[in-house]
């Protein structure tokens, strides 16, 4: 079965045996706040199923009206905006527990696209049912508001990086931010290594740098031992030192809600 409700050529394969909410793997993520048993029971009926998305497949397409929202169960996705001439600005990255489709006004064409950087598994929800969720479970409604506010905070930090940090500081900040998100959901190892196929073009598209400048600064950071961007892997030997260099407050230990 192929779900094409996000429009275009998006290919999302329905999962035949969805994970029961009581057995949700997100409940055990160190960086996520577990749902209460009664909330899990409600979400079991609220959830419409699960879909799989292969690497580089599109979940949300810019300019098309979306009718569904998704929670990331596994994988990493990127949110980006394209100009008419093909230039792209990557806006954010989404990890396990993040809600896709919350950004922007409902019932309006999407201002951005979301595509998978890693093969992803997503919980599926009907957008029209969220008013009932908020009415029946105000705590979950508050969590939705929190997630939207946290998205704004992340965008502020990304804007500061593009507008005020030097090129080396931007690249270091992005590496630390990605490692922090990955550590919270068990994707990074104890040596602060994250397996993520993020290439230099995508780094440049996120940070507003030229490809040549990005390549030069990545090499400089590796020589200094701050950040290593290898093919398919990010490594930050000392997160605290890298955070200080990028002037970035990690806020580690904060647990995020999820739906």
MOGI-V558648 format. One record per backbone hydrogen bond with DSSP energy under -0.5 kcal/mol. CO is the residue of the C=O (numbers start at 1). NH is the residue of the N-H. If there is no record, write none. Layout:
co:CO nh:NH
co:CO nh:NH
//
This chain:
co:1 nh:14
co:2 nh:4
co:3 nh:12
co:4 nh:7
co:6 nh:61
co:7 nh:10
co:10 nh:12
co:11 nh:13
co:11 nh:54
co:12 nh:3
co:12 nh:14
co:13 nh:52
co:20 nh:23
co:21 nh:24
co:24 nh:27
co:25 nh:28
co:26 nh:29
co:29 nh:32
co:31 nh:256
co:32 nh:34
co:36 nh:40
co:37 nh:41
co:38 nh:42
co:39 nh:43
co:40 nh:44
co:41 nh:45
co:42 nh:45
co:42 nh:46
co:43 nh:47
co:49 nh:124
co:50 nh:15
co:51 nh:122
co:52 nh:13
co:53 nh:120
co:54 nh:57
co:57 nh:116
co:60 nh:114
co:61 nh:64
co:64 nh:110
co:67 nh:127
co:69 nh:125
co:70 nh:100
co:71 nh:73
co:71 nh:123
co:72 nh:97
co:74 nh:121
co:76 nh:117
co:76 nh:118
co:77 nh:94
co:78 nh:115
co:79 nh:91
co:79 nh:92
co:80 nh:113
co:81 nh:89
co:83 nh:86
co:87 nh:83
co:89 nh:81
co:92 nh:79
co:94 nh:77
co:95 nh:98
co:98 nh:72
co:98 nh:100
co:100 nh:70
co:105 nh:108
co:108 nh:66
co:110 nh:63
co:113 nh:80
co:114 nh:59
co:114 nh:60
co:115 nh:78
co:116 nh:56
co:120 nh:53
co:121 nh:73
co:121 nh:74
co:122 nh:51
co:123 nh:71
co:124 nh:48
co:124 nh:49
co:125 nh:69
co:125 nh:127
co:126 nh:129
co:127 nh:130
co:129 nh:132
co:129 nh:133
co:130 nh:134
co:131 nh:135
co:132 nh:136
co:133 nh:137
co:137 nh:140
co:137 nh:141
co:138 nh:142
co:139 nh:143
co:140 nh:144
co:141 nh:145
co:142 nh:146
co:143 nh:147
co:144 nh:148
co:145 nh:149
co:146 nh:150
co:147 nh:151
co:148 nh:152
co:149 nh:153
co:150 nh:154
co:151 nh:155
co:152 nh:156
co:153 nh:157
co:154 nh:158
co:155 nh:159
co:156 nh:160
co:157 nh:161
co:158 nh:162
co:159 nh:163
co:160 nh:164
co:160 nh:165
co:161 nh:165
co:166 nh:170
co:167 nh:171
co:168 nh:172
co:169 nh:173
co:170 nh:174
co:171 nh:175
co:172 nh:176
co:173 nh:177
co:174 nh:178
co:175 nh:179
co:176 nh:180
co:177 nh:181
co:178 nh:182
co:179 nh:183
co:180 nh:184
co:181 nh:185
co:182 nh:185
co:182 nh:187
co:182 nh:188
co:183 nh:186
co:184 nh:31
co:189 nh:192
co:192 nh:236
co:193 nh:189
co:194 nh:196
co:194 nh:234
co:196 nh:198
co:197 nh:199
co:199 nh:203
co:200 nh:204
co:201 nh:205
co:202 nh:206
co:203 nh:207
co:204 nh:208
co:204 nh:209
co:205 nh:90
co:210 nh:214
co:211 nh:215
co:212 nh:216
co:213 nh:217
co:214 nh:218
co:215 nh:219
co:216 nh:220
co:217 nh:221
co:218 nh:222
co:219 nh:223
co:220 nh:224
co:221 nh:226
co:221 nh:227
co:222 nh:225
co:227 nh:229
co:228 nh:230
co:228 nh:235
co:230 nh:233
co:232 nh:196
co:233 nh:230
co:234 nh:194
co:235 nh:228
co:238 nh:242
co:239 nh:243
co:240 nh:244
co:241 nh:245
co:242 nh:246
co:243 nh:247
co:243 nh:248
co:244 nh:247
co:248 nh:250
co:251 nh:254
co:256 nh:33
//
